[in-house]
Amino acid sequence: MDKLSALDAEFLYLEDGSVQMAIAGACIFDDPPPPLADLEALVASKLHLIPRYRQRVRTVPFELGRPIWVDDPDFDLGYHLRHTALPAPGDDSTFRRLMGRVMSQQLDRDRPLWEMWLVEGLEGGRWAIVFKVHHCMVDGIAGVGLLTVLLDMAPDVPLGEPEPWEAHREPPGARKVLDAWGGLAAGFFSLAKDVPASLAHPVTSARTALATTEGAVRFAERLTPTRRLSIEGPIGPHRVWAHSSAGLDAVRTIRTAFGGTINDVVLAAVTGGYRKLLLGRGDDVDTAVVRSLVPVSTRHEDGNGVPDNRVSALLYNLPVSVADPIERLEAVQAQMADLKASHIAEAGETIASATDLVPPVVMGVVSRTTIRSMRRFGQQSLNTVTTNVPGPQFPLYCLGREMLEYRPYVPISHGLRVGTAILSYNGRLFFGVTGDFRTTPDVPVLADEAATGIEELRELALERLGDHRPS
């Protein structure tokens, strides 16, 4: 049986009446849209490559094991494909509202946890496909991988025929329990097998253990409560969403002039967006600490081909008190260099692996208790989430139509009223900012300022480069 990892299951536990843990991407096209029947035929021809799309989550009796994936015997592709159109003129604000409504609805737990929306009527003759997938199925990297499976890398790829499929029967409850505990025992046995190797290389093992411990301590230190800001606190069930974009060539120019990584430049631009957002809301940016959860991929090429979540995390304090954009970028670079040397990401990966060995009934109780506490009392350790995912740097096609943009969506949770997703595609960066409908309807300020910040840094970079500017 195929079990959810502890991290996958955690994204299920996080959901309640106010939190919906689906990620999404809005793919924008400008050729005439295809009929829904053609889109259904396209997805049907690809389903054998993404078995999760025909599987649903089932629990183990009395939570004696983690939830498992089982085939949906009543799988109906038509249920997962939705078709809608924007009222004229179909401007961007109307599309943003639609996206907010779509992402405010929890996916049906009795069916495979995904939807695909064909949206017609966007301004300028454009249309969109919104891919909505539960976070328990994929992280950002795996989500991009699914996109490259569903879409084509050339405009003239012939449509394939669906492969035969028959649902396997769901195992009985007793077998689920036995398999779960057998898997837990196998996990402990696998851990025990590593002991002789550790004893054979005591110095290396000690260094690894010391680095992991140091990373865990540094992580815990960064969970100290921060001063309350207007962008943290309880959230409701409804969402707002905004987006913007910038050219990757601008980011490369900035790196040439000021050094650092693409992620450094992106975080500096996002920090500028939070600074403007907070100033507009009356927060004191000079004393504010905006602590962001920054997911870090721990994905390795293991060849299993199954999407899932493989991430650790850094806790990053966005330097919103720094007004000068160059100084802000330098502050980001210094802090990211320190975090990368802190072993926090490695400690997070180790902890995530260790939680797979915790009895699921314990994990479930702890998770739900923590979530209820966060919903009732809030939390002040984190203010936001910022995820940056590299996407394909070549065009993708849907039934011969080129995808022009890929606008990402990241969910928010208790205490986090704002979240930012960044995804690169075919030479551009796309920002997607999620907010709580009632408390943070002004997230377009952050999205717009992030793109503006890239352009501002580009102009400063060109000034510094002078005659050495890129052609």
MILO-25459 format. One record per residue (C-alpha): y, x, z. Coordinates in steps of 0.02 Angstrom, whole numbers, padded with zeros to 5 digits, always signed. Each point is the difference from the previous one (the first is absolute). Example, Ala and Ser with C-alpha at 12.3 -4.5 7.8 and 13.67 -1.06 7.14 Angstrom:
<rs>
-00225+00615+00390 +00172+00069-00033 
</rs>
This chain:
<rs>
+00000+00000+00000 +00175+00056-00042 +00105+00000+00159 +00188+00008+00016 +00061+00158+00083 +00090-00016+00166 +00165+00024-00092 -00042-00132-00131 -00047-00122+00139 +00162+00036+00092 +00099-00072-00146 -00097-00161+00024 +00032-00004+00187 +00187+00025-00029 +00017-00168-00086 +00058-00152+00098 +00120-00142-00034 +00144+00120-00032 -00081+00153-00080 -00082+00000-00171 -00079+00167-00045 -00003-00005-00190 +00074+00136-00109 +00060-00036-00176 +00079+00063-00158 +00105-00094-00126 -00034+00064-00176 +00139-00040-00124 -00022-00023-00188 +00117-00054-00140 -00114-00050-00145 -00051-00183-00012 -00119-00040+00145 -00184-00029-00035 -00083-00168+00029 -00079-00013+00172 -00170-00017-00083 +00020+00172-00081 +00049+00075+00168 -00154-00079+00079 -00109+00073-00137 +00076+00172+00032 -00036-00007+00186 -00175-00068-00029 -00038+00149-00111 +00051+00121+00139 -00081-00081+00153 -00155+00109-00007 +00114+00150+00032 +00076-00077+00158 -00141-00082+00099 +00116-00037+00147 +00085-00133-00107 -00159-00105+00013 -00032+00033+00184 +00065-00083+00157 +00009+00055+00180 -00129-00064+00124 -00008+00031+00186 -00149+00059+00102 -00057-00119+00139 +00091+00026+00165 +00095+00146-00081 -00150+00112+00031 +00044+00090-00161 +00150+00025-00113 +00029-00131-00136 -00099+00025-00160 +00026-00029-00185 -00117-00129-00080 -00005-00077-00173 +00086-00168-00017 -00134-00118-00068 +00136-00124-00052 +00113+00129-00082 +00123-00085-00117 +00113+00116-00098 +00116-00143-00043 +00041-00026+00184 +00072+00175+00013 +00108-00011-00156 +00164-00092+00025 +00129-00050-00131 +00182-00041+00030 +00170+00012-00085 +00175+00029+00066 +00133-00132-00032 +00135+00053-00123 +00084+00121-00008 -00139+00091+00096 +00117+00129+00073 -00055+00138+00116 +00050-00090+00159 -00114-00144-00049 -00145+00118-00030 +00031+00084+00168 -00008-00169+00088 -00163-00041-00088 -00073+00167+00053 +00051-00034+00180 -00085-00170-00002 -00159+00065-00080 -00015+00139+00129 +00035-00118+00145 -00166-00090-00029 -00158+00066+00083 -00148+00028-00115 -00149-00116+00022 -00125+00089+00114 -00144-00103-00073 +00024+00077-00172 +00024+00175-00071 +00167+00061+00065 +00106+00014-00156 +00109-00099-00121 +00079+00036-00168 +00157-00095-00051 +00061-00018-00179 +00187-00032+00013 +00096-00054-00155 +00184-00031-00027 +00078+00160+00064 +00174+00035-00066 +00008+00085-00169 -00165-00071-00060 -00100+00101+00125 -00153-00052+00099 -00101+00073+00143 -00171+00017+00077 -00003+00006+00190 -00155+00083+00070 -00026-00053+00182 -00142+00083+00097 -00041+00001+00186 +00033+00166+00085 -00177+00000+00071 -00061+00030-00179 +00117+00139-00055 +00136+00120+00050 +00141+00047-00119 -00098+00134-00093 -00152-00113-00023 +00115-00141-00055 +00069+00107-00140 -00179+00042-00046 -00040-00185-00016 +00152-00023-00111 -00060+00134-00121 -00169-00088-00007 +00070-00173-00037 +00127+00062-00127 -00029+00112-00150 +00067+00173-00044 +00028-00042-00183 +00068-00155-00087 -00148-00026-00117 -00150-00002+00120 -00121-00137-00055 -00042-00133+00128 -00173+00026+00072 -00131-00129+00041 -00033-00048+00183 -00156+00079+00071 -00133-00114+00076 +00017-00021+00188 -00099-00091+00132 +00053-00011+00181 -00113+00081+00130 -00042-00113+00146 +00095+00026+00161 -00114+00081+00130 -00044-00102+00156 +00093+00030+00163 -00141+00096+00083 -00008+00124-00143 +00190+00022+00006 -00011+00048+00184 -00147+00118-00024 +00083+00084-00148 +00164+00018+00094 -00078+00083+00150 -00112+00105-00111 +00157+00060-00089 +00083+00039+00166 -00151+00101+00055 -00001+00091-00167 +00183+00043+00026 -00037+00078+00169 -00150+00091-00074 +00109+00069-00141 +00126+00058+00130 -00137+00084+00100 -00059+00094-00154 +00168+00086-00008 -00021+00074+00173 -00111+00148-00052 +00125+00050-00134 +00141-00008+00127 -00098+00110+00119 -00036+00123-00140 +00186+00018-00037 +00081-00019+00171 +00167+00081-00045 +00027-00110-00152 -00055-00155+00096 +00116+00042+00144 +00147+00023-00117 -00037-00167-00084 -00015-00088+00167 +00161+00079+00062 +00094-00049-00158 -00065-00179+00011 +00049-00011+00183 +00172+00069-00037 +00022-00128-00139 -00054-00143+00114 +00123+00055+00134 +00142+00014-00127 -00044-00173-00066 +00002-00074+00176 +00167+00082+00036 +00075-00087-00151 -00054-00170+00065 +00129+00002+00139 +00109-00157-00004 +00158+00007-00103 +00167-00085+00028 -00009-00179-00063 +00070-00035-00174 +00031-00161-00094 -00139+00041-00125 -00136-00010+00132 -00068-00146+00100 -00100-00159-00028 -00032-00059-00177 -00040-00169-00077 -00125-00045-00135 +00121+00007-00148 +00055+00151-00102 +00144+00061-00106 -00020+00139-00126 +00114+00110-00103 -00027+00141-00125 +00090+00138-00094 -00044+00153-00104 +00053+00177-00042 -00054+00133-00125 -00125+00135+00048 +00101+00121-00106 +00143-00022+00124 -00118+00044+00143 -00056+00156-00091 +00181+00053-00024 +00031-00025+00186 -00152+00105+00044 +00057+00139-00117 +00168+00007+00087 -00049-00028+00181 -00188+00034+00012 -00125-00105+00094 -00124-00127-00065 +00013-00166-00092 -00043-00085+00166 +00145+00091+00085 +00123-00064-00130 -00069-00176+00011 +00008-00003+00191 +00179+00066-00005 +00050-00141-00119 -00090-00130+00108 +00087+00071+00154 +00167-00028-00084 -00053-00179-00034 -00041-00029+00184 +00166+00078+00051 +00096-00123-00109 -00109-00146+00057 +00028+00041+00184 +00187+00025-00023 +00012-00170-00082 -00093-00079+00146 +00111+00081+00131 -00128+00124+00070 +00061+00167+00066 -00071+00124-00126 +00059+00151+00101 -00123-00041+00139 -00131-00096-00100 -00179+00062-00016 -00086-00079-00149 -00182+00051+00020 -00108-00033-00151 -00187-00001-00019 -00033+00107-00155 -00180-00020-00063 -00085+00159-00060 -00149-00011-00117 -00161+00081+00061 -00094-00051-00157 -00126+00125-00068 -00096-00006-00162 -00168-00058+00065 -00051-00096-00155 -00042-00166+00085 +00125-00095-00107 +00029-00133+00133 +00180-00039+00049 +00041+00004+00185 +00125+00071+00124 +00002+00187+00029 +00163+00043+00082 +00071+00089+00149 +00183-00011+00049 +00154+00098+00048 +00135-00068+00115 +00166+00047-00078 +00174-00024+00072 +00116-00041-00145 +00163+00099+00027 +00115-00150-00022 +00137+00083+00104 +00032+00128-00138 +00136-00062-00118 +00001+00141-00128 -00140-00025-00129 -00039+00186-00020 -00007+00027+00187 -00109-00154+00013 -00121+00071-00129 -00005+00166+00093 -00037-00092+00163 -00143-00092-00085 -00071+00162-00069 +00005+00087+00169 -00083-00144+00092 -00135-00027-00131 -00043+00186+00001 -00017-00009+00190 -00109-00155-00010 -00115+00074-00131 -00027+00151+00114 -00029-00111+00153 -00181-00051-00042 +00048-00182+00034 -00077-00060-00164 -00162+00094+00036 -00006-00073+00175 +00025-00174-00072 -00143+00024-00122 -00114+00058+00142 +00049-00147+00109 -00029-00122-00143 -00174+00073-00027 -00037-00009+00186 +00046-00185+00009 -00144-00035-00120 -00113+00047+00146 +00081-00120+00123 -00103-00160+00026 +00085-00133-00108 +00006-00129+00140 +00107+00122+00099 +00113+00038-00149 +00023-00184-00037 +00049-00044+00178 +00119+00149+00015 +00080-00036-00169 +00030-00185+00031 +00065+00032+00176 +00121+00131-00066 +00060-00114-00139 +00029-00146+00118 +00098+00115+00114 +00105+00064-00146 +00035-00176-00057 +00053-00056+00174 +00089+00153+00065 +00039+00099-00158 -00012+00189-00018 +00130+00137-00014 -00105+00147-00058 +00017-00035-00186 +00145-00076-00098 -00066-00004-00177 -00132+00060-00124 +00034+00106-00155 -00139+00031-00125 +00015+00107-00157 -00143-00013-00125 -00014+00102-00161 -00041-00111-00147 -00054+00040-00178 +00127+00097-00103 -00052-00082-00162 +00020-00178-00064 -00126-00136+00041 -00034-00152-00107 -00056-00179+00028 -00079-00076-00154 +00103+00116-00110 +00163-00028+00094 +00081+00151+00083 +00039-00006+00185 +00182+00049+00026 +00016-00002+00189 -00111-00004+00154 +00094-00068+00151 -00097+00026+00163 -00013-00109+00156 -00051+00057+00175 -00037-00120+00145 +00091+00002+00167 -00069-00032+00174 +00057-00039+00176 +00153+00100+00048 +00027+00061-00179 +00123-00115-00088 +00020+00115-00151 -00122+00103-00104 +00025+00107-00155 -00124+00041-00137 +00035+00130-00135 -00109+00020-00153 +00023+00113-00152 -00051-00059-00173 +00027+00075-00172 +00152+00104+00045 +00085-00116+00123 +00002-00035+00187 -00008-00180+00056 +00056-00055+00173 -00063-00162+00078 +00074-00055+00167 -00077-00139+00105 +00096-00090+00136 -00023-00142+00123 +00079-00156-00077 +00090-00058+00157 +00061+00164+00074 +00021+00123-00145 +00051-00093-00158 +00115+00146-00044 -00138+00121-00056 +00075+00009-00177 +00130+00115+00079 -00137+00126+00039 -00083-00015-00170 +00162+00021-00096 +00062+00144+00108 -00164+00096-00018 +00020+00001-00190 +00185+00040+00016 -00043+00143+00118 -00112+00080-00133 +00142-00007-00126 +00125+00069+00126 -00113+00148+00040 -00027+00028-00186 +00187+00016-00030 +00015+00123+00144 -00149+00097-00066 +00079+00015-00172 +00159+00067+00080 -00098+00131+00094 -00103+00051-00151 +00152+00017-00114 -00050+00096-00156 -00181+00004+00061 -00019-00188-00005 -00157-00064-00090 +00024-00050-00181 
</rs>
